[in-house]
Amino acid sequence: MPDPTQPTETTEALVAPHSLRYTYKRSVGPIMGKFFTALREGRLVGVRRSDGSVMCPPKEYDPETAAALSEMVDLGDSGVVTTWAWVKTPRAKQPLDHAFAYALIQLDGADTPLLHAVDAGSESHMSTGMRVKARWKDERVGHITDIACFEPAEEGA
Amino acid sequence: MSDESAEGPVEIIQCPVELDYTYTAGQATTRFLRGVGEGKLLGQRCIVCGKIYVASRGACPIHGVPTGPETVEVSDKGTLVSFSIVRIPSENLSVDPPFAAISVLLDGSDSTFMHVLSDCPLEEVRMGMRVEAVWIPKEEWTTSLKNITHFRPLDEPDAPYDSYKEHL
């Protein structure tokens, strides 16, 4: 080892992993709280907007009229893909460890789509308008990841 | 999730942000860390003002010039110039609160250094206190500042305010 007190022309730079961890918690409020509570029970719910349509995921206020919303609506756990993007090589923290699609999924009974992962096996199995169904985890905690992903469903399923 | 939360409505969700980087220390910090690996605290001198920076980033922040080529070893003893008592726990902290986070002016250095003060009642922590680094056993040294576990008080009179007032 060279004497570190002596000048060196070049020193090979040290490299180390550096992990930042922000341990955030989020207070979800009464409406999204009902959504997460339903997820823990293996159900999906939306909220009825001022114009009668149903928004999922639900928000506390109507995005157009700003009216406070409160009427929860039970939804199915199947729906239609309205748009999608194929992820060929997922990163470590993405929902699946093999290629999948991020998709906007309009659940049966809802008028707005929900973002989630679709495990379709291959990109050729993905299409806008395809039907998908939630694959639930056995152990649920009240988080969007209680749905492991969606998977292709038979027509009318 | 606790059993309690499994009963009632969900009010809080965990949403951690986890960022995994590969950090390259660069020439100046590498030189400093290789020194730490041998139990030495090394600084570099500004060629304009002569101030010694520990750990040097390779340039003088006042004059914007590269620091000189020579490396200067400074003491692992110094003066506590500022501190904060940390009382709020965090999963990221390796020390249990309450503890004192301190800014130390090492003897021979013109820049301060952040570390933790232990072996000292919190009500006795004060500006001007003389402190020294506590190193882990030599056979466990690596090129990491973890070689220094903490600072502890020295049995010396406090440093006069004028000796560190430029470093608050």
HADDOCK unambig.tbl for C-alpha pairs under 7 A between the chains (distance, minus, plus):
assign (segid A and resid 4 and name CA) (segid B and resid 31 and name CA) 6.75 0.50 0.50
assign (segid A and resid 4 and name CA) (segid B and resid 34 and name CA) 6.71 0.50 0.50
assign (segid A and resid 4 and name CA) (segid B and resid 35 and name CA) 5.67 0.50 0.50
assign (segid A and resid 5 and name CA) (segid B and resid 71 and name CA) 5.17 0.50 0.50
assign (segid A and resid 5 and name CA) (segid B and resid 72 and name CA) 6.66 0.50 0.50
assign (segid A and resid 6 and name CA) (segid B and resid 70 and name CA) 6.50 0.50 0.50
assign (segid A and resid 6 and name CA) (segid B and resid 71 and name CA) 6.32 0.50 0.50
assign (segid A and resid 7 and name CA) (segid B and resid 69 and name CA) 5.76 0.50 0.50
assign (segid A and resid 7 and name CA) (segid B and resid 70 and name CA) 5.36 0.50 0.50
assign (segid A and resid 7 and name CA) (segid B and resid 71 and name CA) 6.51 0.50 0.50
assign (segid A and resid 11 and name CA) (segid B and resid 27 and name CA) 6.09 0.50 0.50
assign (segid A and resid 13 and name CA) (segid B and resid 24 and name CA) 6.56 0.50 0.50
assign (segid A and resid 13 and name CA) (segid B and resid 25 and name CA) 5.96 0.50 0.50
assign (segid A and resid 13 and name CA) (segid B and resid 26 and name CA) 5.20 0.50 0.50
assign (segid A and resid 13 and name CA) (segid B and resid 27 and name CA) 5.68 0.50 0.50
assign (segid A and resid 13 and name CA) (segid B and resid 30 and name CA) 5.49 0.50 0.50
assign (segid A and resid 14 and name CA) (segid B and resid 24 and name CA) 5.94 0.50 0.50
assign (segid A and resid 14 and name CA) (segid B and resid 25 and name CA) 5.41 0.50 0.50
assign (segid A and resid 14 and name CA) (segid B and resid 30 and name CA) 5.54 0.50 0.50
assign (segid A and resid 15 and name CA) (segid B and resid 22 and name CA) 6.84 0.50 0.50
assign (segid A and resid 15 and name CA) (segid B and resid 23 and name CA) 5.56 0.50 0.50
assign (segid A and resid 15 and name CA) (segid B and resid 24 and name CA) 4.40 0.50 0.50
assign (segid A and resid 15 and name CA) (segid B and resid 25 and name CA) 6.05 0.50 0.50
assign (segid A and resid 16 and name CA) (segid B and resid 22 and name CA) 5.78 0.50 0.50
assign (segid A and resid 16 and name CA) (segid B and resid 23 and name CA) 5.28 0.50 0.50
assign (segid A and resid 16 and name CA) (segid B and resid 24 and name CA) 6.61 0.50 0.50
assign (segid A and resid 17 and name CA) (segid B and resid 21 and name CA) 5.88 0.50 0.50
assign (segid A and resid 17 and name CA) (segid B and resid 22 and name CA) 4.50 0.50 0.50
assign (segid A and resid 17 and name CA) (segid B and resid 23 and name CA) 5.87 0.50 0.50
assign (segid A and resid 18 and name CA) (segid B and resid 20 and name CA) 6.04 0.50 0.50
assign (segid A and resid 18 and name CA) (segid B and resid 21 and name CA) 4.91 0.50 0.50
assign (segid A and resid 18 and name CA) (segid B and resid 22 and name CA) 5.65 0.50 0.50
assign (segid A and resid 18 and name CA) (segid B and resid 23 and name CA) 5.87 0.50 0.50
assign (segid A and resid 19 and name CA) (segid B and resid 19 and name CA) 5.68 0.50 0.50
assign (segid A and resid 19 and name CA) (segid B and resid 20 and name CA) 4.49 0.50 0.50
assign (segid A and resid 19 and name CA) (segid B and resid 21 and name CA) 5.88 0.50 0.50
assign (segid A and resid 20 and name CA) (segid B and resid 18 and name CA) 5.80 0.50 0.50
assign (segid A and resid 20 and name CA) (segid B and resid 19 and name CA) 5.00 0.50 0.50
assign (segid A and resid 20 and name CA) (segid B and resid 20 and name CA) 6.39 0.50 0.50
assign (segid A and resid 21 and name CA) (segid B and resid 17 and name CA) 5.97 0.50 0.50
assign (segid A and resid 21 and name CA) (segid B and resid 18 and name CA) 4.76 0.50 0.50
assign (segid A and resid 21 and name CA) (segid B and resid 19 and name CA) 6.52 0.50 0.50
assign (segid A and resid 21 and name CA) (segid B and resid 92 and name CA) 6.99 0.50 0.50
assign (segid A and resid 22 and name CA) (segid B and resid 16 and name CA) 5.55 0.50 0.50
assign (segid A and resid 22 and name CA) (segid B and resid 17 and name CA) 5.02 0.50 0.50
assign (segid A and resid 22 and name CA) (segid B and resid 18 and name CA) 6.38 0.50 0.50
assign (segid A and resid 23 and name CA) (segid B and resid 16 and name CA) 4.56 0.50 0.50
assign (segid A and resid 23 and name CA) (segid B and resid 17 and name CA) 6.62 0.50 0.50
assign (segid A and resid 24 and name CA) (segid B and resid 14 and name CA) 6.29 0.50 0.50
assign (segid A and resid 24 and name CA) (segid B and resid 15 and name CA) 5.37 0.50 0.50
assign (segid A and resid 24 and name CA) (segid B and resid 16 and name CA) 4.85 0.50 0.50
assign (segid A and resid 25 and name CA) (segid B and resid 12 and name CA) 6.48 0.50 0.50
assign (segid A and resid 25 and name CA) (segid B and resid 13 and name CA) 5.65 0.50 0.50
assign (segid A and resid 25 and name CA) (segid B and resid 14 and name CA) 4.51 0.50 0.50
assign (segid A and resid 25 and name CA) (segid B and resid 15 and name CA) 5.51 0.50 0.50
assign (segid A and resid 26 and name CA) (segid B and resid 12 and name CA) 5.35 0.50 0.50
assign (segid A and resid 26 and name CA) (segid B and resid 13 and name CA) 5.27 0.50 0.50
assign (segid A and resid 26 and name CA) (segid B and resid 14 and name CA) 6.34 0.50 0.50
assign (segid A and resid 26 and name CA) (segid B and resid 15 and name CA) 6.72 0.50 0.50
assign (segid A and resid 27 and name CA) (segid B and resid 11 and name CA) 5.80 0.50 0.50
assign (segid A and resid 27 and name CA) (segid B and resid 12 and name CA) 4.40 0.50 0.50
assign (segid A and resid 27 and name CA) (segid B and resid 13 and name CA) 6.60 0.50 0.50
assign (segid A and resid 28 and name CA) (segid B and resid 11 and name CA) 5.58 0.50 0.50
assign (segid A and resid 28 and name CA) (segid B and resid 12 and name CA) 5.65 0.50 0.50
assign (segid A and resid 28 and name CA) (segid B and resid 13 and name CA) 6.98 0.50 0.50
assign (segid A and resid 29 and name CA) (segid B and resid 11 and name CA) 6.37 0.50 0.50
assign (segid A and resid 33 and name CA) (segid B and resid 9 and name CA) 6.58 0.50 0.50
assign (segid A and resid 33 and name CA) (segid B and resid 10 and name CA) 5.17 0.50 0.50
assign (segid A and resid 33 and name CA) (segid B and resid 11 and name CA) 5.50 0.50 0.50
assign (segid A and resid 34 and name CA) (segid B and resid 9 and name CA) 6.91 0.50 0.50
assign (segid A and resid 36 and name CA) (segid B and resid 10 and name CA) 6.09 0.50 0.50
assign (segid A and resid 37 and name CA) (segid B and resid 9 and name CA) 5.55 0.50 0.50
assign (segid A and resid 37 and name CA) (segid B and resid 10 and name CA) 5.18 0.50 0.50
assign (segid A and resid 141 and name CA) (segid B and resid 1 and name CA) 6.61 0.50 0.50
assign (segid A and resid 142 and name CA) (segid B and resid 10 and name CA) 6.35 0.50 0.50
assign (segid A and resid 143 and name CA) (segid B and resid 13 and name CA) 6.75 0.50 0.50
